Amino acid sequence: MDVAGSVALVTGGASGLGAGVVKTLLDKGGRAVILDLPSSAGEAMANELGDAAAFVPVDVTNPDDVAQAVSAAASAFGRIDALVSCAGISSGQRVVSRDGTPNPLDHFRNHIEVNLIGLFDVARHAVSAMSANEPNADGERGLIVNIASVAGYEGQVGQSAYGSSKAGVIGLTLPMARDLAVWGIRVMTIAPGTMDTPMLATLSEDFIAKLVEDNIFPHRLGAPADVGALVAHFMENTFLNGEVVRLDAGLRLTSN
């Protein structure tokens, strides 16, 4: 799949990793539909980026909203070639607090609703649109790129909700790829390490510094552009399918 001329739908595209993906694809000649909350900076961002970008507001936890948003996204440029699902939430909380109080169930439920169910809901509608695409020379009609996290493998204290939601995304990769092979649609997942995104606002500076220190190399935060570059490679390399790629500078999270 050529990035130039392609149309990518990017959830969570108004900030963080999603914004990095949008800007990278546009720099390479692609077009992007930004899907994000109505309260996001998506509309302003699309206006700034020009005719190659469009914004469609959506709450990924609302099925009716998702169906309408993906339909509008497909209409924006007449097709969808790739879906990059970056929308997500992360909030740390122990299963039981130090005074013995159980974690509110809604905390766990919200992470599953946004990070896993919402991701799947957008994907099923996007795939329906992709199935109408004319296949290219390789027989390919589309690409799904889901964003997981290294916490899906090695969740730390307070990450039971977040880690399990991202583990679900990791586990979705291969069976979804097998499901969609008949349509010539590939599925890849990225598991980022410590990235320079608004989610870091939930963590202390000392904790972030320790995580970066634990990178094998380089000792820096990952950048949204790093994710964008990997998404572009996935688009261009059609032999990649059904796999999770860690983008983490060799980081392995400890239990602390």
C-alpha positions in Angstrom: 0.0 0.0 0.0 1.4 3.4 -1.0 1.1 6.0 1.7 0.9 8.7 -1.0 -2.7 9.0 -2.1 -4.0 6.7 0.6 -6.8 7.6 3.1 -6.2 6.8 6.8 -8.8 7.0 9.6 -7.1 7.8 12.9 -8.9 7.6 16.1 -7.5 9.8 18.9 -6.0 11.7 16.0 -6.2 15.2 17.6 -3.4 14.7 20.1 -0.5 12.5 21.2 0.3 9.4 19.2 -2.7 9.9 16.9 -1.6 13.4 15.9 1.9 12.1 15.2 0.4 9.5 12.9 -1.8 12.0 11.1 1.1 14.5 10.5 3.5 11.7 9.3 1.1 10.3 6.8 0.3 13.8 5.4 4.0 14.6 5.1 4.3 11.4 2.9 1.4 12.5 0.6 -1.4 10.7 2.3 -4.8 12.0 3.6 -6.3 11.5 7.0 -9.6 11.7 8.8 -9.2 12.6 12.4 -11.7 10.9 14.7 -11.7 12.3 18.2 -14.1 13.7 20.9 -16.1 16.8 20.0 -14.3 18.6 22.8 -10.9 17.8 21.2 -8.7 20.0 19.1 -9.6 17.9 16.0 -11.4 20.6 14.0 -8.7 23.2 14.6 -6.0 20.7 13.7 -7.8 19.6 10.4 -8.2 23.3 9.4 -4.5 23.9 10.1 -3.5 20.9 8.0 -5.5 21.8 5.0 -7.4 19.9 2.4 -5.6 16.6 3.0 -7.2 16.3 6.5 -10.8 16.2 7.8 -12.3 16.0 11.3 -15.2 13.8 12.4 -16.2 14.0 16.1 -16.9 10.7 17.8 -17.2 9.0 21.2 -15.9 5.5 20.6 -18.0 4.1 23.5 -21.2 5.1 21.8 -22.1 2.5 19.1 -24.5 4.8 17.2 -21.9 7.5 17.2 -19.2 5.2 15.9 -21.4 3.9 13.0 -22.2 7.4 11.9 -18.7 8.7 12.3 -17.1 5.9 10.3 -19.7 6.5 7.5 -18.9 10.2 7.5 -15.2 9.4 7.5 -15.5 7.1 4.5 -17.5 9.9 2.7 -14.8 12.5 3.4 -12.4 11.3 0.8 -14.5 8.5 -0.8 -12.7 5.5 0.8 -10.8 4.2 3.8 -7.5 2.4 3.2 -6.1 2.2 6.7 -7.4 2.5 10.2 -5.0 3.5 13.0 -6.7 3.2 16.4 -4.9 5.5 18.9 -7.9 6.5 21.1 -7.4 5.3 24.6 -7.4 6.2 28.3 -5.0 5.4 31.1 -5.6 5.9 34.8 -3.7 4.1 37.5 -5.5 2.5 40.5 -4.8 -0.5 42.6 -7.3 -3.4 42.7 -7.7 -2.7 46.4 -6.5 0.5 48.1 -4.1 0.4 51.1 -7.1 0.8 53.5 -8.8 -2.3 51.9 -11.3 -0.4 49.8 -12.0 -2.2 46.5 -11.3 -0.4 43.2 -14.5 1.0 41.8 -15.7 -1.3 39.1 -16.4 1.6 36.7 -12.7 2.3 36.6 -12.0 -1.1 35.2 -15.1 -1.1 32.9 -14.2 2.3 31.4 -10.8 1.1 30.3 -12.3 -1.9 28.6 -15.0 0.1 27.0 -12.6 2.7 25.5 -9.4 0.8 24.9 -10.8 -2.5 23.7 -14.5 -2.5 22.9 -14.4 1.0 21.3 -11.4 0.0 19.3 -13.2 -3.1 18.0 -16.4 -1.2 17.2 -14.5 1.3 15.0 -12.6 -1.5 13.4 -15.7 -3.5 12.4 -17.2 -0.5 10.7 -14.0 0.5 9.0 -13.4 -3.0 7.7 -16.9 -3.0 6.2 -16.0 0.1 4.2 -12.6 -1.3 3.2 -14.2 -4.5 1.9 -15.6 -2.4 -1.0 -12.1 -1.2 -2.1 -10.6 -2.5 -5.3 -7.7 -4.8 -4.4 -4.2 -3.7 -5.4 -1.6 -5.9 -7.1 -1.1 -7.9 -3.9 -4.8 -8.4 -3.5 -4.8 -5.9 -0.6 -7.8 -3.8 0.3 -6.8 -2.3 3.6 -4.8 -2.2 6.8 -5.7 -2.1 10.5 -3.1 -0.8 13.0 -4.1 -1.1 16.6 -2.2 0.6 19.4 -1.6 -1.5 22.5 1.1 -1.0 25.1 4.0 -2.8 26.7 1.8 -2.7 29.8 -0.3 -5.3 28.0 2.6 -7.7 28.6 4.2 -6.2 31.8 1.6 -4.1 33.6 2.9 -2.4 36.7 1.3 -1.7 40.1 -1.9 0.2 39.5 -2.2 -0.9 35.8 -4.6 -3.8 36.2 -7.4 -2.0 34.2 -5.1 -0.5 31.6 -2.8 -3.5 31.3 -5.7 -5.9 30.8 -7.4 -3.7 28.2 -4.2 -3.5 26.2 -3.5 -7.2 26.6 -6.9 -7.6 24.9 -5.8 -5.5 22.0 -2.6 -7.7 21.7 -4.8 -10.9 21.8 -7.1 -9.5 19.1 -4.3 -9.1 16.6 -3.9 -12.6 15.1 -7.5 -13.8 15.2 -8.6 -10.5 13.5 -5.9 -10.9 10.9 -7.2 -14.4 10.2 -10.8 -13.2 10.0 -9.9 -10.5 7.5 -7.5 -12.3 5.3 -10.4 -13.3 2.9 -10.8 -9.5 2.2 -7.1 -8.8 1.8 -7.1 -6.7 4.9 -4.0 -6.9 7.2 -3.9 -6.3 10.9 -0.9 -5.1 12.9 -0.5 -3.9 16.5 2.1 -1.5 18.0 3.0 -1.9 21.7 4.7 1.4 22.6 6.9 1.9 25.6 7.2 5.2 27.4 6.0 7.8 24.9 5.9 11.6 25.1 2.1 12.0 25.1 -0.5 13.7 27.3 -1.0 10.4 29.2 2.3 11.0 30.9 0.5 13.8 32.9 -0.8 11.0 35.1 2.7 9.9 36.1 5.3 11.7 38.3 8.5 13.1 36.7 10.6 10.8 38.9 8.7 7.8 37.7 9.0 8.8 34.0 12.8 9.4 34.5 13.1 5.9 35.9 11.3 4.3 33.0 13.4 6.1 30.4 16.5 5.1 32.4 15.4 1.4 32.0 15.4 1.7 28.2 18.2 -0.3 26.7 18.8 2.4 24.1 18.1 5.2 23.4 17.4 6.8 26.8 14.6 9.1 25.7 10.9 9.2 25.5 9.4 7.8 22.4 7.9 10.4 20.1 4.6 10.4 18.2 6.6 10.6 15.0 8.2 7.3 15.9 4.8 5.7 15.8 3.9 7.5 12.6 7.0 6.2 10.9 6.2 2.6 12.0 2.6 3.0 10.7 3.9 4.2 7.4 6.3 1.2 7.2 3.4 -1.2 7.9 1.5 0.4 5.0 4.3 -0.1 2.6 5.4 -3.6 3.7 2.6 -5.9 2.8 4.3 -9.0 4.1 3.7 -7.8 7.7 0.5 -9.2 9.1 -0.9 -10.6 12.3 2.0 -9.4 14.5 2.6 -7.1 17.5 5.7 -4.9 17.3 7.1 -3.4 20.5 8.2 0.2 20.0 10.0 0.6 23.3 13.8 1.1 23.0 14.2 -2.4 24.6 12.3 -1.4 27.8 11.0 -4.2 30.1 8.7 -3.0 32.8 9.4 -4.2 36.4 6.8 -4.8 39.0 7.4 -1.4 40.8 
